[in-house]
Amino acid sequence: AESHVDRSILDPDAFIHTDVVGVYILLDEGRKHGIERFCHVSTDEVYGDIEDGLSVEDDRFLPNSPYAASKAGGELMVRAYHVTYGMDTVITRGSNTYGPYQYPEKLIPFFTTEAIDDKPLPLYGDGKQVRDWLYVDDHARGVDVVLHKGVSGEAYNLAGENQRFNIDVTKRILSILDKPETLIKHVPDREGHDRRYAMTAEKVRNLGWERQYDFDKGIETTVQWFRDN
């Protein structure tokens, strides 16, 4: 999947082809070959910007970037194949995922590797955008639980329930690396930048999933991995 919002603004075409057309191709091939179940991994960004409260699975989609819109489109295709063809499908919507091996364009690995080299960290706007952080192991276990226990045709939020301002995440990275906060360089905010994402994980808890990593444990493990590798 294509997953970087900045690149979706510069090149929406790639995201439509991958996250909508690509999902359609997988669904159609799966239907033709009679696969047992199709598990689609989506994102909390389909809900759009929320001022307060927590997004639940039945909330309407309000995507604000080409990336988020492409993921919403992929989800709707999954729903269509479930309703039209009776295909056994489930959907997960993960919050911001992080951990070892993550592609370095993402905030935590990018800021970590840049800070290690004492390079400036370009933080969008005032840094007060709120993101909910989910450690990769918890995300993977959540997908596995939904794949094997989820109700056909349903979607499940995989929420980290670790909401943080981007500027606080940045300062935590610098603290772990013992680097000065003067490396933070505020830059003009991104077009259509959502201020806040937050979801409830109550529905997936009913399947037996619980996150095992709080943010402090997860971020220390992640920064240490990038420092050592």
Backbone torsions as a table, in degrees:
resi	resn	phi	psi	omega
1	ALA	NA	154.0	169.6
2	GLU	-89.5	133.7	-171.3
3	SER	-138.6	5.6	-176.3
4	HIS	-101.7	117.0	-173.6
5	VAL	-60.6	-42.5	-178.9
6	ASP	-56.9	-44.7	-179.4
7	ARG	-68.9	-29.4	178.5
8	SER	-66.9	-29.3	177.9
9	ILE	-71.7	-37.1	-179.5
10	LEU	-79.8	-32.3	-175.0
11	ASP	-143.8	73.6	-179.1
12	PRO	-61.0	-29.7	-175.3
13	ASP	-55.9	-43.7	-179.1
14	ALA	-62.5	-34.3	-178.3
15	PHE	-73.9	-39.0	177.1
16	ILE	-63.4	-44.3	-178.6
17	HIS	-65.8	-38.6	-177.4
18	THR	-81.6	-50.8	-169.7
19	ASP	-87.9	-15.0	176.1
20	VAL	-112.6	-61.3	-179.9
21	VAL	-63.8	-41.0	178.6
22	GLY	-60.0	-42.2	177.9
23	VAL	-64.7	-42.2	176.9
24	TYR	-57.5	-45.3	-179.1
25	ILE	-61.9	-44.7	178.6
26	LEU	-63.0	-43.6	178.3
27	LEU	-60.7	-46.7	-175.7
28	ASP	-67.5	-40.1	176.5
29	GLU	-66.4	-39.3	177.1
30	GLY	-62.1	-41.5	177.8
31	ARG	-63.6	-44.3	-178.6
32	LYS	-63.2	-34.0	-177.0
33	HIS	-96.9	3.4	173.9
34	GLY	65.7	41.6	178.7
35	ILE	-63.5	153.5	-175.9
36	GLU	-70.3	-42.9	-175.8
37	ARG	-155.9	144.8	177.9
38	PHE	-115.2	117.2	178.7
39	CYS	-107.1	115.8	-177.1
40	HIS	-102.1	126.3	-179.4
41	VAL	-96.2	115.9	-177.3
42	SER	-117.8	-154.9	-169.5
43	THR	-145.0	156.3	174.8
44	ASP	-69.0	-14.6	-177.0
45	GLU	-68.6	-14.8	177.4
46	VAL	-64.5	-25.3	179.6
47	TYR	-75.8	-20.2	-177.2
48	GLY	79.4	-166.8	-176.0
49	ASP	-77.8	128.6	176.4
50	ILE	-123.1	133.1	-176.9
51	GLU	-71.9	-41.7	-179.0
52	ASP	-153.0	174.9	179.8
53	GLY	76.6	-167.8	-176.5
54	LEU	-129.7	136.6	177.1
55	SER	-71.9	137.8	174.1
56	VAL	-115.7	163.4	-169.8
57	GLU	-60.1	-26.7	-178.1
58	ASP	-89.6	-0.2	177.4
59	ASP	-63.7	149.0	-179.9
60	ARG	-72.8	156.1	177.8
61	PHE	-79.8	134.1	174.6
62	LEU	-139.2	61.2	-177.0
63	PRO	-67.4	141.8	-175.4
64	ASN	-117.7	0.4	177.0
65	SER	-131.2	158.7	175.9
66	PRO	-56.3	-36.8	176.6
67	TYR	-60.5	-52.8	-178.3
68	ALA	-61.0	-39.4	178.9
69	ALA	-65.1	-38.3	179.0
70	SER	-66.8	-37.5	177.5
71	LYS	-68.3	-38.7	175.9
72	ALA	-63.1	-41.0	177.9
73	GLY	-61.8	-40.9	176.5
74	GLY	-61.8	-42.2	177.8
75	GLU	-61.2	-42.8	-179.2
76	LEU	-64.9	-33.1	175.9
77	MET	-66.9	-40.2	176.5
78	VAL	-60.9	-45.7	178.1
79	ARG	-59.8	-42.8	-179.0
80	ALA	-61.2	-40.2	179.8
81	TYR	-70.5	-31.4	175.7
82	HIS	-67.7	-47.4	-176.2
83	VAL	-73.5	-44.9	-173.8
84	THR	-75.8	-44.6	-173.3
85	TYR	-107.3	-2.0	-178.8
86	GLY	70.7	21.9	-179.1
87	MET	-69.9	138.0	179.5
88	ASP	-78.4	107.3	-177.1
89	THR	-129.4	151.2	169.8
90	VAL	-139.7	155.9	-177.8
91	ILE	-130.9	137.9	170.1
92	THR	-114.1	142.5	175.6
93	ARG	-120.1	103.4	-176.5
94	GLY	-90.6	147.8	171.7
95	SER	-82.4	-174.9	-174.5
96	ASN	-58.3	116.0	-175.4
97	THR	-96.8	144.1	-179.8
98	TYR	-149.1	163.9	178.2
99	GLY	152.1	-179.7	178.1
100	PRO	-56.1	149.7	177.1
101	TYR	72.7	0.9	-178.2
102	GLN	-63.3	145.4	-179.3
103	TYR	-59.7	134.1	-168.9
104	PRO	-69.9	0.0	176.4
105	GLU	-78.9	-15.5	-177.8
106	LYS	-77.6	158.3	-169.5
107	LEU	-55.7	-54.4	-173.7
108	ILE	-65.8	-50.8	177.9
109	PRO	-65.9	-35.4	-179.7
110	PHE	-65.7	-50.3	-179.6
111	PHE	-65.9	-34.8	179.1
112	THR	-64.4	-49.9	-177.3
113	THR	-68.5	-35.3	176.9
114	GLU	-67.6	-42.1	-179.1
115	ALA	-66.0	-36.4	177.3
116	ILE	-56.3	-37.0	-179.8
117	ASP	-92.8	11.8	178.7
118	ASP	59.1	34.5	177.2
119	LYS	-95.2	153.3	-179.8
120	PRO	-65.4	147.5	-179.6
121	LEU	-105.8	107.9	-176.4
122	PRO	-78.3	99.5	-176.6
123	LEU	-97.2	126.3	-177.2
124	TYR	-65.8	133.1	171.9
125	GLY	55.8	-136.9	-179.4
126	ASP	-86.8	-3.1	179.8
127	GLY	75.7	9.7	-176.9
128	LYS	-92.0	14.4	173.9
129	GLN	-69.4	136.0	-178.0
130	VAL	-100.8	128.5	174.7
131	ARG	-127.4	149.4	178.9
132	ASP	-102.2	121.4	-169.6
133	TRP	-102.1	129.9	-177.0
134	LEU	-124.1	120.6	-179.5
135	TYR	-68.4	144.2	-170.8
136	VAL	-58.2	-38.6	179.9
137	ASP	-63.9	-39.8	177.5
138	ASP	-65.7	-39.2	178.4
139	HIS	-63.2	-46.6	-178.5
140	ALA	-62.1	-41.4	178.0
141	ARG	-65.3	-35.7	178.4
142	GLY	-64.1	-43.8	177.5
143	VAL	-61.1	-42.2	179.9
144	ASP	-62.8	-42.0	179.2
145	VAL	-63.7	-45.3	180.0
146	VAL	-65.8	-40.7	178.6
147	LEU	-57.0	-42.2	-173.9
148	HIS	-95.0	-22.9	-174.7
149	LYS	-123.1	-10.9	-176.5
150	GLY	-66.9	151.4	178.2
151	VAL	-78.8	133.2	-178.0
152	SER	-56.8	134.0	179.4
153	GLY	86.3	-1.8	-175.5
154	GLU	-100.4	159.2	173.8
155	ALA	-115.8	150.4	-177.3
156	TYR	-135.8	128.3	174.9
157	ASN	-76.6	130.0	170.7
158	LEU	-107.0	90.1	-174.7
159	ALA	-98.7	134.0	176.8
160	GLY	-76.0	-23.3	-176.5
161	GLU	53.5	37.4	175.6
162	ASN	-126.3	70.1	-176.1
163	GLN	-77.9	130.3	-178.9
164	ARG	-142.4	146.9	167.5
165	PHE	-68.2	144.0	177.6
166	ASN	-58.2	-36.4	-179.5
167	ILE	-67.1	-33.6	178.0
168	ASP	-70.9	-36.5	175.1
169	VAL	-62.3	-43.7	179.9
170	THR	-61.6	-45.2	179.3
171	LYS	-64.8	-34.1	178.4
172	ARG	-66.7	-41.1	176.8
173	ILE	-59.3	-46.6	-179.5
174	LEU	-63.3	-37.7	179.4
175	SER	-64.4	-44.9	179.6
176	ILE	-61.3	-39.1	-178.6
177	LEU	-84.6	-3.3	-176.7
178	ASP	57.1	47.0	179.0
179	LYS	-113.0	153.1	-176.7
180	PRO	-76.3	147.9	177.9
181	GLU	-70.2	-9.5	176.2
182	THR	-66.6	-11.9	175.2
183	LEU	-70.3	-18.6	180.0
184	ILE	-72.2	125.8	177.9
185	LYS	-125.2	110.3	179.7
186	HIS	-71.6	132.2	-179.6
187	VAL	-123.8	161.9	179.5
188	PRO	-54.2	140.9	-175.6
189	ASP	-66.0	155.3	178.9
190	ARG	-72.3	147.6	176.3
191	GLU	-61.0	131.9	176.9
192	GLY	64.4	28.2	-175.4
193	HIS	-73.0	115.3	177.8
194	ASP	-66.0	141.3	-177.6
195	ARG	-84.7	-33.5	-172.6
196	ARG	-150.9	133.4	167.9
197	TYR	-122.0	140.2	174.8
198	ALA	-163.9	134.1	-178.1
199	MET	-129.9	163.1	168.5
200	THR	-99.9	144.2	178.1
201	ALA	-106.1	18.6	-174.2
202	GLU	-58.8	-40.8	-175.8
203	LYS	-64.5	-44.3	-178.7
204	VAL	-73.9	-24.4	174.7
205	ARG	-61.3	-32.4	178.5
206	ASN	-65.3	-14.5	175.3
207	LEU	-92.9	-4.3	177.9
208	GLY	103.1	9.5	179.8
209	TRP	-91.3	138.8	169.8
210	GLU	-141.7	140.8	175.3
211	ARG	-70.0	148.1	-179.0
212	GLN	-110.3	-14.0	-178.1
213	TYR	-111.7	120.7	166.8
214	ASP	-80.7	172.0	-172.0
215	PHE	-66.7	-39.4	-178.3
216	ASP	-60.6	-44.5	178.6
217	LYS	-65.5	-45.2	-177.0
218	GLY	-65.6	-43.5	-176.6
219	ILE	-69.8	-36.9	177.7
220	GLU	-65.5	-43.2	177.6
221	THR	-61.1	-42.6	-176.8
222	THR	-68.8	-49.1	-179.5
223	VAL	-62.2	-40.7	178.1
224	GLN	-60.9	-40.8	179.8
225	TRP	-62.7	-46.2	-179.8
226	PHE	-68.1	-31.1	177.2
227	ARG	-68.1	-34.2	-176.6
228	ASP	-88.4	-10.6	-174.2
229	ASN	-124.4	NA	NA
